[in-house]
Amino acid sequence: MSTRECAVSVLASLSEEKMLEFIKLFADKNTIARMETEQMANDPTAQRFKSVDDLFEELDSE
């Protein structure tokens, strides 16, 4: 199962109330960016990309 399929499955299992909470939490772009930055900074094995094109190429291959 791809990462995208897994995420869709998790989101589909949420109740309407939980989905609204999720949207409120993650709708703020600053929240998402901060969480992603913290995760990458604390994970020495995190995958790094030299360009946006490399990132999208990797995403398309999943």
C-alpha positions as CSV (number, residue, x, y, z in Angstrom):
1,M,0.0,0.0,0.0
2,S,1.4,3.4,-1.0
3,T,1.7,6.2,1.5
4,R,-1.1,8.0,-0.3
5,E,-3.4,5.0,-0.1
6,C,-2.6,4.6,3.6
7,A,-3.4,8.2,4.3
8,V,-6.7,8.0,2.4
9,S,-7.6,4.9,4.4
10,V,-6.9,6.6,7.7
11,L,-8.8,9.7,6.8
12,A,-11.8,7.7,5.5
13,S,-12.0,6.0,8.9
14,L,-12.5,9.2,10.8
15,S,-15.8,10.4,12.0
16,E,-17.2,13.7,10.6
17,E,-16.3,15.4,13.9
18,K,-12.7,14.0,13.9
19,M,-12.3,15.0,10.3
20,L,-13.2,18.6,11.0
21,E,-10.7,18.6,13.9
22,F,-8.1,17.2,11.6
23,I,-8.8,19.9,8.9
24,K,-8.7,22.7,11.5
25,L,-5.3,21.4,12.8
26,F,-3.7,20.9,9.5
27,A,-5.3,23.7,7.4
28,D,-2.8,26.1,8.9
29,K,0.2,25.9,6.5
30,N,2.5,27.2,9.2
31,T,1.5,24.3,11.5
32,I,2.3,21.8,8.7
33,A,5.6,23.4,7.8
34,R,6.7,23.6,11.5
35,M,5.9,19.9,12.1
36,E,7.7,18.8,8.9
37,T,10.7,20.9,9.8
38,E,10.9,19.5,13.3
39,Q,10.5,15.9,12.1
40,M,13.3,16.3,9.5
41,A,15.6,18.1,11.9
42,N,15.2,15.3,14.5
43,D,15.6,12.4,12.1
44,P,19.1,11.8,10.7
45,T,17.8,9.1,8.4
46,A,15.1,11.4,6.8
47,Q,15.3,11.4,3.1
48,R,16.6,14.6,1.6
49,F,16.1,16.0,-1.9
50,K,18.3,18.3,-4.0
51,S,15.3,19.8,-5.8
52,V,11.5,19.9,-5.9
53,D,11.7,17.9,-9.1
54,D,13.5,15.1,-7.3
55,L,10.9,15.2,-4.6
56,F,8.0,14.8,-7.0
57,E,9.9,12.1,-8.9
58,E,10.1,10.1,-5.7
59,L,6.4,10.7,-4.9
60,D,5.3,9.6,-8.3
61,S,7.3,6.4,-8.0
62,E,5.3,5.3,-4.9
